[in-house]
């Protein structure tokens, strides 16, 4: 695990989204396509290649570890919290949650690991499911309707 954070602050939101995408130990091409459709990379201010590099960094740091656990271990939680805490703006946090909801549902299932990190982000950022639903409904990108599935509250297998 990296002991200091040298990435530019403008990538903080992209990095927080990347850890949610990487939570199940892989980046599904359908997740990346959903993000592309929603113009996520431009909205977050990073090119797709940079986002993919952030996902791979997260996979290296905790992705495979999360895939075998039903809770966030202290080391993993500290890493995830550091990425989440770097996103200070409430609107940017809501955007990350909205984009994560689209990405995590793009393959038709939400794994336990993905839900674990996503729910942790919602709680840490004080984003309610109602706020998330409103963000999804008011997303003005052309592809928003295709990616308008909020994560349901009940557990899913995956």
GUBA-671110 format. One record per residue (C-alpha): residue number from 1; residue in three letters; z, x, y. Coordinates in nm, 2 decimals, padded with zeros to 4 digits. Last residue first. Example, Ala and Ser with C-alpha at 12.3 -4.5 7.8 and 13.67 -1.06 7.14 Angstrom:
<pts>
+-----+------+--------+--------+--------+
| pos | code |     c3 |     c1 |     c2 |
+-----+------+--------+--------+--------+
|   2 |  SER |  00.71 |  01.37 | -00.11 |
|   1 |  ALA |  00.78 |  01.23 | -00.45 |
+-----+------+--------+--------+--------+
</pts>
This chain:
<pts>
+-----+------+--------+--------+--------+
| pos | code |     c3 |     c1 |     c2 |
+-----+------+--------+--------+--------+
| 158 |  UNK | -00.77 | -02.24 | -01.25 |
| 157 |  UNK | -00.54 | -02.53 | -01.28 |
| 156 |  UNK | -00.45 | -02.74 | -00.99 |
| 155 |  UNK | -00.11 | -02.83 | -00.85 |
| 154 |  UNK | -00.08 | -03.14 | -00.63 |
| 153 |  UNK | -00.10 | -03.12 | -00.25 |
| 152 |  UNK | -00.48 | -03.14 | -00.23 |
| 151 |  UNK | -00.67 | -02.86 | -00.05 |
| 150 |  UNK | -00.89 | -03.01 |  00.22 |
| 149 |  UNK | -01.25 | -03.07 |  00.13 |
| 148 |  UNK | -01.48 | -03.08 |  00.43 |
| 147 |  UNK | -01.73 | -02.80 |  00.33 |
| 146 |  UNK | -02.05 | -03.00 |  00.31 |
| 145 |  UNK | -01.96 | -03.19 |  00.63 |
| 144 |  UNK | -01.89 | -02.86 |  00.82 |
| 143 |  UNK | -02.24 | -02.72 |  00.75 |
| 142 |  UNK | -02.37 | -02.78 |  01.11 |
| 141 |  UNK | -02.06 | -02.63 |  01.27 |
| 140 |  UNK | -01.85 | -02.87 |  01.48 |
| 139 |  UNK | -01.52 | -02.86 |  01.28 |
| 138 |  UNK | -01.34 | -03.17 |  01.40 |
| 137 |  UNK | -01.27 | -03.32 |  01.06 |
| 136 |  UNK | -01.17 | -02.98 |  00.91 |
| 135 |  UNK | -00.93 | -02.91 |  01.20 |
| 134 |  UNK | -00.79 | -03.26 |  01.17 |
| 133 |  UNK | -00.72 | -03.21 |  00.80 |
| 132 |  UNK | -00.55 | -02.88 |  00.87 |
| 131 |  UNK | -00.32 | -03.03 |  01.13 |
| 130 |  UNK | -00.24 | -03.31 |  00.89 |
| 129 |  UNK | -00.17 | -03.05 |  00.61 |
| 128 |  UNK |  00.08 | -02.89 |  00.85 |
| 127 |  UNK |  00.04 | -02.54 |  01.00 |
| 126 |  UNK |  00.38 | -02.38 |  01.06 |
| 125 |  UNK |  00.23 | -02.03 |  01.04 |
| 124 |  UNK |  00.46 | -01.91 |  00.76 |
| 123 |  UNK |  00.43 | -02.25 |  00.58 |
| 122 |  UNK |  00.05 | -02.27 |  00.60 |
| 121 |  UNK |  00.02 | -01.90 |  00.50 |
| 120 |  UNK |  00.25 | -01.95 |  00.20 |
| 119 |  UNK |  00.05 | -02.25 |  00.10 |
| 118 |  UNK | -00.27 | -02.05 |  00.11 |
| 117 |  UNK | -00.11 | -01.75 | -00.08 |
| 116 |  UNK |  00.02 | -01.97 | -00.36 |
| 115 |  UNK | -00.28 | -02.20 | -00.37 |
| 114 |  UNK | -00.51 | -01.90 | -00.42 |
| 113 |  UNK | -00.28 | -01.76 | -00.70 |
| 112 |  UNK | -00.26 | -02.10 | -00.87 |
| 111 |  UNK | -00.63 | -02.13 | -00.88 |
| 110 |  UNK | -00.83 | -02.38 | -00.67 |
| 109 |  UNK | -01.13 | -02.53 | -00.84 |
| 108 |  UNK | -01.48 | -02.64 | -00.76 |
| 107 |  UNK | -01.61 | -02.30 | -00.66 |
| 106 |  UNK | -01.62 | -02.38 | -00.29 |
| 105 |  UNK | -01.25 | -02.51 | -00.29 |
| 104 |  UNK | -01.10 | -02.17 | -00.19 |
| 103 |  UNK | -01.37 | -02.10 |  00.07 |
| 102 |  UNK | -01.35 | -02.44 |  00.25 |
| 101 |  UNK | -00.97 | -02.44 |  00.26 |
| 100 |  UNK | -00.97 | -02.08 |  00.37 |
|  99 |  UNK | -01.20 | -02.16 |  00.66 |
|  98 |  UNK | -00.96 | -02.43 |  00.79 |
|  97 |  UNK | -00.66 | -02.21 |  00.74 |
|  96 |  UNK | -00.83 | -01.92 |  00.93 |
|  95 |  UNK | -00.92 | -02.17 |  01.21 |
|  94 |  UNK | -00.57 | -02.29 |  01.23 |
|  93 |  UNK | -00.44 | -01.94 |  01.26 |
|  92 |  UNK | -00.70 | -01.87 |  01.53 |
|  91 |  UNK | -00.58 | -02.18 |  01.72 |
|  90 |  UNK | -00.21 | -02.07 |  01.69 |
|  89 |  UNK | -00.29 | -01.72 |  01.82 |
|  88 |  UNK | -00.07 | -01.44 |  01.67 |
|  87 |  UNK | -00.27 | -01.33 |  01.37 |
|  86 |  UNK | -00.11 | -00.99 |  01.28 |
|  85 |  UNK |  00.18 | -01.19 |  01.12 |
|  84 |  UNK | -00.06 | -01.31 |  00.85 |
|  83 |  UNK | -00.16 | -00.96 |  00.75 |
|  82 |  UNK |  00.19 | -00.83 |  00.75 |
|  81 |  UNK |  00.31 | -01.14 |  00.56 |
|  80 |  UNK |  00.05 | -01.08 |  00.29 |
|  79 |  UNK |  00.16 | -00.71 |  00.24 |
|  78 |  UNK |  00.53 | -00.80 |  00.25 |
|  77 |  UNK |  00.47 | -01.09 |  00.01 |
|  76 |  UNK |  00.29 | -00.85 | -00.23 |
|  75 |  UNK |  00.58 | -00.60 | -00.23 |
|  74 |  UNK |  00.84 | -00.88 | -00.26 |
|  73 |  UNK |  00.66 | -01.05 | -00.55 |
|  72 |  UNK |  00.48 | -01.36 | -00.45 |
|  71 |  UNK |  00.52 | -01.63 | -00.72 |
|  70 |  UNK |  00.34 | -01.75 | -01.03 |
|  69 |  UNK |  00.22 | -01.41 | -01.13 |
|  68 |  UNK | -00.08 | -01.26 | -01.31 |
|  67 |  UNK | -00.35 | -01.31 | -01.05 |
|  66 |  UNK | -00.13 | -01.19 | -00.78 |
|  65 |  UNK | -00.13 | -00.83 | -00.91 |
|  64 |  UNK | -00.51 | -00.83 | -00.93 |
|  63 |  UNK | -00.55 | -00.92 | -00.57 |
|  62 |  UNK | -00.26 | -00.71 | -00.43 |
|  61 |  UNK | -00.39 | -00.39 | -00.27 |
|  60 |  UNK | -00.72 | -00.33 | -00.43 |
|  59 |  UNK | -00.82 | -00.69 | -00.41 |
|  58 |  UNK | -00.71 | -00.69 | -00.04 |
|  57 |  UNK | -00.93 | -00.39 |  00.03 |
|  56 |  UNK | -01.22 | -00.56 | -00.15 |
|  55 |  UNK | -01.17 | -00.87 |  00.07 |
|  54 |  UNK | -01.17 | -00.65 |  00.38 |
|  53 |  UNK | -01.49 | -00.48 |  00.27 |
|  52 |  UNK | -01.65 | -00.83 |  00.22 |
|  51 |  UNK | -01.54 | -00.92 |  00.57 |
|  50 |  UNK | -01.70 | -00.60 |  00.71 |
|  49 |  UNK | -02.03 | -00.68 |  00.52 |
|  48 |  UNK | -02.02 | -01.04 |  00.66 |
|  47 |  UNK | -02.01 | -00.91 |  01.02 |
|  46 |  UNK | -01.68 | -00.96 |  01.20 |
|  45 |  UNK | -01.59 | -01.17 |  01.51 |
|  44 |  UNK | -01.40 | -01.44 |  01.33 |
|  43 |  UNK | -01.64 | -01.71 |  01.44 |
|  42 |  UNK | -01.93 | -01.49 |  01.36 |
|  41 |  UNK | -01.80 | -01.43 |  01.01 |
|  40 |  UNK | -01.71 | -01.79 |  00.96 |
|  39 |  UNK | -02.05 | -01.93 |  01.04 |
|  38 |  UNK | -01.95 | -02.24 |  00.83 |
|  37 |  UNK | -02.24 | -02.18 |  00.59 |
|  36 |  UNK | -02.15 | -01.81 |  00.56 |
|  35 |  UNK | -01.79 | -01.90 |  00.47 |
|  34 |  UNK | -01.92 | -02.14 |  00.20 |
|  33 |  UNK | -02.15 | -01.86 |  00.08 |
|  32 |  UNK | -01.86 | -01.62 |  00.05 |
|  31 |  UNK | -01.66 | -01.88 | -00.16 |
|  30 |  UNK | -01.97 | -01.95 | -00.37 |
|  29 |  UNK | -02.01 | -01.57 | -00.44 |
|  28 |  UNK | -01.66 | -01.58 | -00.59 |
|  27 |  UNK | -01.43 | -01.30 | -00.47 |
|  26 |  UNK | -01.20 | -01.19 | -00.74 |
|  25 |  UNK | -00.83 | -01.13 | -00.82 |
|  24 |  UNK | -00.70 | -01.48 | -00.75 |
|  23 |  UNK | -00.56 | -01.39 | -00.41 |
|  22 |  UNK | -00.88 | -01.22 | -00.29 |
|  21 |  UNK | -01.00 | -01.52 | -00.08 |
|  20 |  UNK | -00.65 | -01.57 |  00.07 |
|  19 |  UNK | -00.63 | -01.19 |  00.14 |
|  18 |  UNK | -00.97 | -01.21 |  00.31 |
|  17 |  UNK | -00.87 | -01.49 |  00.54 |
|  16 |  UNK | -00.58 | -01.28 |  00.68 |
|  15 |  UNK | -00.81 | -00.99 |  00.72 |
|  14 |  UNK | -01.06 | -01.20 |  00.91 |
|  13 |  UNK | -00.79 | -01.32 |  01.14 |
|  12 |  UNK | -00.67 | -00.96 |  01.20 |
|  11 |  UNK | -01.01 | -00.82 |  01.26 |
|  10 |  UNK | -00.99 | -00.83 |  01.64 |
|   9 |  UNK | -00.66 | -00.64 |  01.62 |
|   8 |  UNK | -00.85 | -00.32 |  01.52 |
|   7 |  UNK | -00.75 | -00.18 |  01.19 |
|   6 |  UNK | -00.49 |  00.10 |  01.19 |
|   5 |  UNK | -00.20 | -00.08 |  01.03 |
|   4 |  UNK |  00.06 |  00.16 |  00.89 |
|   3 |  UNK |  00.22 |  00.21 |  00.56 |
|   2 |  UNK | -00.08 |  00.12 |  00.35 |
|   1 |  UNK |  00.00 |  00.00 |  00.00 |
+-----+------+--------+--------+--------+
</pts>
